[in-house]
Every structure is written in structure tokens, then in C-alpha cells.
């Protein structure tokens, strides 16, 4: 990494918007090492480390005012906040598990040509709402607006087909793992390329949105398992393939 990052470069790599960094600057929460007030903003290692602390504290549910107090207080103790974060993650995992169970029950009813009960549908809707809260946690308002525009541009038919494409991809990954295929083999790397292409289509190639998506799944692997029917072993297998692909310098066209 160069000695300094421009504001747009830092925003892209951190998965946030330039507007957010400008807001942090205005609040005095994160000043650039060089520039500001009409000049090009440049951020060095110390500022990047402070940004990491800011985002970590925000992930615990703290307001920016509370974050500022924590960073400026030499007596600040992180353990209570970390315990609070752990408790929240446990709740999110349970929400994802329950959502998958409810949706599977509805799907089974439809497979059997019977109508799901009103109670089953309401419970599924409630859990879907809770999952939307998890989604909102990892995407900024600007990113959510961007994704809404992406969904409209792609169209409902393609969005529905993409769900099937993901399911088929995970099924193919699972079959490869059960056959004992090396995750760095060409056959499995082809699956990783399919995954990257689907992500690129979903994110529109926006590096910030991609980073937010990756962080959401990295922080909540159980949520992906619940929603897509994967498991930790399969998640690890897919991750190894993705890392191997990245080491080869693959970029989605």
C-alpha cells in the first residue's frame, strides 16, 4: 500500500462512501493526515487504524457521539462492548436459523400442493423483516439506494433467476466437495468464477458494496448457512476456492 490513500480509494477499500468520510471529517472524528477544507484529502496508516476502530465501535451499536467519547477516553474498556456485540450476533444467528426453518416449512407445503397457514406466512414475514435489519446494518443508506436501483435495472425476472443460479451453484460446490475435488482445481475454480460473476452482477462492480457484502457474510457465516442451506464445511471449501482464484489475479470482466 502507498504511504497515503486518497479519500475515494479509502472509501472503496473500507466499504463506505466518500460522503461518510467527509462527515467524519466535519465532526472531527477522523481528520485526514493531509488536506481538507477544499484540498485533496489524504489518509495515512494512523488514520486508517482510527477508521477501523470507528467502524468496529459502530458495529457494536454505538452512535458517532459515543464512538468519539470512547476513542478520546484513555480509560475506555472494550470488553463490555464486545460482550454486547457477541450477544447481538447470537440473536442474529438465531433469527437466520428460524427464518430458514419457516421458509422451508412453507416450501414443503407448496411441494405437497397444500397452502401454508396464515400463521406460517406471518412468522416468515416477521423473520424476513428481522433479516432486513441485518442487511441494513452492513450497507450504508447510499449503498441500499444503489442496490435498489440495481435491482430495478436488472428486473424482477433476472433477480428471481439469480436466486436459482445461486442455489445451483451451491449444489455444484457441494457435489464437488463430496467428490473430494481439490478446491484449487480448475473445475472448482470455474465455480468460483461463476460466484464472482453473480456477485459482480448483484453489486454492479461497486467495490464498496462488494466489501459490505463480504463483511456481512464473514461476520455472519451462520446466516448464509441458514438462508442457503450450506454448512461451515462447505463455506470453508468455497472460501478456499475464492482465495485461490484471487491469488491467480482473476477479475470479473
N, C-alpha and C positions, 0 to 999 in steps of 0.2 A: 504494500500500500504506500502511496506517496505520503510526504510529510503532512499535507493538508488535503482535505476534501472540500469541494465546492458544495454549496447548500443543496443543489439538486442531486449531486452524487450521494451525499449523506442521506438525504430523504429516500432515495431509491434503494439504497442498501439497507436502511433501517426499517423500511416498510411503512413509512409515514409520509405525509405530504409536506411540501415546501412551506405551505401556509402554517402548518403546525410548528415548524422550526422558527418561522417568523414570530409566531405567537409566543413561543418560549422566550425569544429574544426580548420582545416587548415587555414581558412580565419580569425580566431579569433572571429567569430560571436557567437559561442556557445561552450565554453570550458567545458569539464566535471568537476565535482566537485573533482573527484579523478581519477588519471590515465592519460593515453595518452602517446604518444611517445613510443609505444611498450608495455605499460602496459594496463591492463584492464580498460576500461573507465566506470565510474560510474556517474550517474546523480541524483541530489537531487531535492528537491522541487523548489529551486530558478532557477535551470537550466530548469526544466520543464515549469515553468512560463515564462521564457525568450523564450523558444521554441514556446509556444503558441503565444506570441507577434510576433515572427518572421513569423510564418505561417499566422497569421492574416494580417500582413502587405504585405506579398507576395500575399495573396488573393486579395488585392487591386490593384495588378498590379505593385508593386514596385520591382525593381531589388534588389539583395542582397546588393549591394553597398548603395542603398538608404535606405534599411532596417537598415543597420549598422548606418547610419547617424541619422536616426530617434531615434534609441534606445539610442544613445550616446548624443542626444541633449536634455537637460532639458527643453528647450523652445518649444519642439515639440508639435504641436496642432493636434489631431487626427480628428477633425470634418471635415475638407475639404476632407480627405481621405475616411472617412466613407460616405460622400455625393457622392463621386466619385464611391464608391462600390455600393451604392444604385442605382445610375444611370445605372451602368453596369448590375445589377440584373434585373432591369426593362427591359433592352434591351433583356436579355436572355429569360425572360418570354415571351416577345412578339415574339421572334424568335420561341420558342416552340409552341406557340399558332398558329402561321401562318403555321408552318410545319404540325401540325396535321390537320389543315383545308385543306391544299393542298393534303396531303395523303388521307384524307377522300374523297375528290373530285375524285381522281384517282381510289380509291377503288369502289366508286359508279359507275364510268364509266365502270369498269370491271364487276360489278354486272349486269349492264344493257347490257353487251356484246357489248359495244362500246369502241373504242380506245381512251385513253386520248390524248389530243392535245400535240404537241411538247412543247408549252409554259407551260402547266401544269407540264410536266415532268421536264423541265429545272428549273422551280421555286421550285419544290420539291427537286431537286438535290442541288440547292443553299442553301436551308434551312437545308438540311441534312449536308452540309458542315459546316454551322454555328453551328449546334448541335455538330459536331465533335470537334469544338473548345472548347465548354463547357466541353466535355468529357476530352479533353487534359488538361484542367485547373485543374482537380481534380486528375488525375493519373500521376505519375511520368513517365519519359521515360522507366525506368526499368519495371514499372507495365504495361505499354502499350505493351511492348515487351512480357512480361509474358502472358498477356491476348491474344495476337495474337497467341502465341504458344498453349495456352489452346484451342482456337477456332479451330486450326488445328488438335489438338489431338482429340477433341470431334467430329469433322467432320461437314460438311455443313448440312447434313440431320438432325442431332441431334440439331444443332443450330436453324434450321428452326422449328423443332418440339417444341423446348423450347419456341419460341415466342407464339405458340399456347397454350402451357401449361400455360404460364403466363396469357394469355387472359382468359382462362377457370378458372384459379384461381381467377382473379379479378371478373369475373362474379359470381363465387360461393360466394366470400366475399360480393358482392353487394346484392345477394339474401338473405344471412344470415342477413345482416343489415336491409333489408327491412322487413324481418320476425320478426325483433325485438330480434334476438338471442343475448344473453349476450356474449360480446367478450371474456369473460373468461370461457365460456362453453367449454366442451370437443369437441363439433362439430367444433367450431370456432378455438380452439387451434390446431385441426387437420389441418385446413387450414394454420395456422401459421407455422406448421411443414413442410407442403408442400413448403411454401415460403422459409423457411430456407434451405431446401434441394436443391431448384433451385438455390439459391444464392451460396450455397456451391459448386454446380456443376460448376457454372459460374466462381467463384473465385478460384476453386481448393483448397478451405480451407485456402487460404493465408489470415492471419489476416489483413495485411496492405491493400490489395486490398479490402477486405470487409469493412474496415474502410473508405476508399476513396469513395466506392460506397454509404455507409450510409451518409457520409458528403455531397456528391453531391445531394442526394435526400432531405436531411434535409435542405440544403441551397436553393434548387430549387424545392419546392413541386409543383409549378405550371407546371414545366417542365414534371414531372411524370404524372400530370393530363392530360396535353396536349397529351403526347405520348401514354398513355394507356387508356384514356377515363375515368379516375377516377375523383373524386372531393374532396374538402377539408374534407367534412364529412366522405367520405369513407376512405381517407388517415388516418384520425384520428382514425377511427374504427380499421383499420388494425394495426396501431401503438399501440393501446391499447392491441390488441391480442398478438402482438410481445413482448411487455413488460411483459405481464402476463406469456408468455411462458418462457421468460428469467428468471423471478423470480422463476420459477419451476426448474431452472437449466438445461433446455433442451440443449443438444448438438447434432449436426448432426453427425450421425455415418459415 
